Amino acid sequence: MGAAPPPERAQHDGTSVTARNEAGLAAAEEARRLAMLAANTRALKALCAETLVYVHSSGATDSRESYLHKLNSGALRYEALAFVAPRYTLIGTTGLVHAGMRATVLRGGGRHAVASNTLAVWTFEEGRWTLQAVQASPLAAA
C-alpha cells in the first residue's frame, strides 16, 4: 500500500494549512461576489486570470475582458447575488467552489431571476487566489 499522507502542519495560531487555505479561498469568493454586485471591474480584474472562461447558466461564454466590458457598460448588472451553501475543495494549489447561485440581473433591457449551480475554479499563485473559470448550470425546473 502507498504511504499515508503527511499530517497537516499546524500554524503558529493553531490552524491547519488546509483550514487557512480554505478560509483564503472563501474570502476570495466573497470578494468576487461583492465586486460583481458593485460592478467593480477593477476588483474583478485583479481577482480573475487573464485567461478566465466564464460560462453563464444561459450557455453564453465570456472571457475576462468581455465579462468586465459587460459589467462596465451596464449591459450586465447584478441587483442581488447570493452564493448558497458553498463547498470548498482543495487539490494542491487548486481550489474548487461548488455553490448554488441566486441572483437578480439586469440584461437585455429586462430583469431576470437566476437560479443555478456553479463551479468556480481558483488557483493559488504568487501568494493569492486567482479565478480561472466559472461554469454555471441552470437548476432543473421542479
C-alpha positions as CSV (number, residue, x, y, z in Angstrom):
1,M,0.0,0.0,0.0
2,G,1.0,3.6,-0.5
3,A,2.4,5.8,2.2
4,A,-0.1,7.7,4.3
5,P,-0.4,11.4,3.6
6,P,1.6,13.5,6.0
7,P,-0.3,15.0,8.9
8,E,-1.4,18.6,8.4
9,R,1.1,21.1,9.7
10,A,-0.2,23.5,12.4
11,Q,0.3,27.2,12.0
12,H,1.6,29.2,14.9
13,D,-2.0,30.2,15.7
14,G,-3.2,26.6,15.8
15,T,-5.0,26.4,12.5
16,S,-4.1,23.9,9.9
17,V,-2.6,24.7,6.5
18,T,-5.8,23.4,4.9
19,A,-8.1,25.4,7.1
20,R,-6.1,28.6,6.4
21,N,-6.1,28.0,2.7
22,E,-9.9,27.2,2.7
23,A,-10.5,30.5,4.6
24,G,-8.5,32.4,2.0
25,L,-10.4,30.7,-0.8
26,A,-13.7,31.6,0.9
27,A,-12.6,35.2,1.3
28,A,-11.6,35.4,-2.4
29,E,-15.0,34.0,-3.5
30,E,-16.8,36.6,-1.2
31,A,-14.6,39.4,-2.7
32,R,-15.8,38.2,-6.1
33,R,-19.4,38.3,-5.1
34,L,-19.2,41.8,-3.7
35,A,-17.3,43.1,-6.7
36,M,-20.0,41.6,-9.0
37,L,-22.7,43.3,-7.0
38,A,-20.9,46.6,-7.1
39,A,-19.9,46.2,-10.8
40,N,-16.4,46.9,-9.5
41,T,-14.5,45.9,-12.6
42,R,-11.1,46.9,-11.2
43,A,-11.5,44.5,-8.3
44,L,-12.8,41.7,-10.6
45,K,-9.9,42.2,-13.0
46,A,-7.5,41.8,-10.1
47,L,-9.2,38.6,-9.0
48,C,-9.6,37.0,-12.4
49,A,-6.9,35.3,-14.6
50,E,-6.3,36.9,-18.0
51,T,-7.4,33.6,-19.5
52,L,-10.7,33.4,-17.5
53,V,-13.5,31.4,-19.1
54,Y,-16.9,32.3,-17.6
55,V,-19.8,30.1,-18.8
56,H,-23.1,31.5,-17.7
57,S,-26.2,29.4,-16.9
58,S,-27.7,30.6,-20.2
59,G,-24.8,28.9,-22.0
60,A,-23.2,32.2,-23.1
61,T,-19.4,32.3,-22.6
62,D,-17.3,35.3,-21.7
63,S,-13.6,35.9,-21.5
64,R,-12.3,38.1,-18.7
65,E,-12.3,41.2,-20.9
66,S,-15.8,40.6,-22.4
67,Y,-17.3,39.9,-18.9
68,L,-15.7,43.1,-17.5
69,H,-16.9,45.1,-20.5
70,K,-20.5,43.9,-20.0
71,L,-20.3,45.0,-16.3
72,N,-18.6,48.3,-17.1
73,S,-21.0,49.2,-19.9
74,G,-24.1,48.3,-17.8
75,A,-25.1,45.6,-20.3
76,L,-25.0,43.2,-17.3
77,R,-25.8,44.3,-13.8
78,Y,-26.4,42.3,-10.6
79,E,-29.1,43.7,-8.4
80,A,-28.9,40.8,-5.9
81,L,-26.5,38.0,-5.7
82,A,-26.0,35.1,-3.2
83,F,-23.9,32.0,-3.3
84,V,-25.8,29.4,-1.4
85,A,-24.2,26.6,0.6
86,P,-20.7,26.8,-0.8
87,R,-18.5,23.8,-0.6
88,Y,-14.7,24.2,-0.8
89,T,-12.4,21.5,-2.2
90,L,-8.6,22.0,-2.2
91,I,-6.5,19.9,-4.6
92,G,-2.8,21.1,-4.4
93,T,-2.8,24.7,-5.4
94,T,-6.3,24.5,-7.0
95,G,-9.5,25.4,-5.1
96,L,-12.9,24.4,-6.3
97,V,-16.0,26.2,-5.0
98,H,-19.4,24.4,-5.6
99,A,-22.4,26.6,-4.8
100,G,-25.9,27.5,-5.7
101,M,-26.2,30.9,-7.2
102,R,-29.3,33.0,-6.8
103,A,-29.4,36.4,-8.5
104,T,-31.4,39.1,-10.0
105,V,-29.7,40.5,-13.0
106,L,-30.4,43.3,-15.5
107,R,-29.5,42.4,-19.0
108,G,-31.0,42.9,-22.5
109,G,-33.3,45.5,-21.2
110,G,-35.0,43.3,-18.7
111,R,-34.8,42.0,-15.1
112,H,-34.1,38.2,-14.8
113,A,-34.1,35.8,-11.9
114,V,-31.2,33.4,-12.0
115,A,-31.1,30.1,-10.1
116,S,-28.1,27.9,-11.0
117,N,-25.4,25.7,-9.6
118,T,-21.9,26.9,-10.1
119,L,-18.4,25.6,-10.1
120,A,-15.7,28.2,-9.7
121,V,-12.1,27.1,-10.3
122,W,-9.3,29.1,-8.5
123,T,-5.6,28.6,-8.4
124,F,-3.2,29.8,-5.7
125,E,-0.5,31.8,-7.4
126,E,2.1,34.3,-6.2
127,G,0.5,34.4,-2.7
128,R,-3.1,34.9,-3.8
129,W,-6.1,33.1,-5.2
130,T,-6.9,33.8,-8.9
131,L,-10.2,32.8,-10.6
132,Q,-9.5,30.7,-13.7
133,A,-13.0,29.5,-14.7
134,V,-16.7,29.6,-13.8
135,Q,-19.2,27.0,-15.1
136,A,-22.9,27.7,-14.2
137,S,-25.8,25.3,-14.9
138,P,-29.4,26.3,-14.6
139,L,-31.4,24.5,-11.9
140,A,-33.8,22.0,-13.3
141,A,-37.5,23.0,-13.2
142,A,-39.2,21.5,-10.2
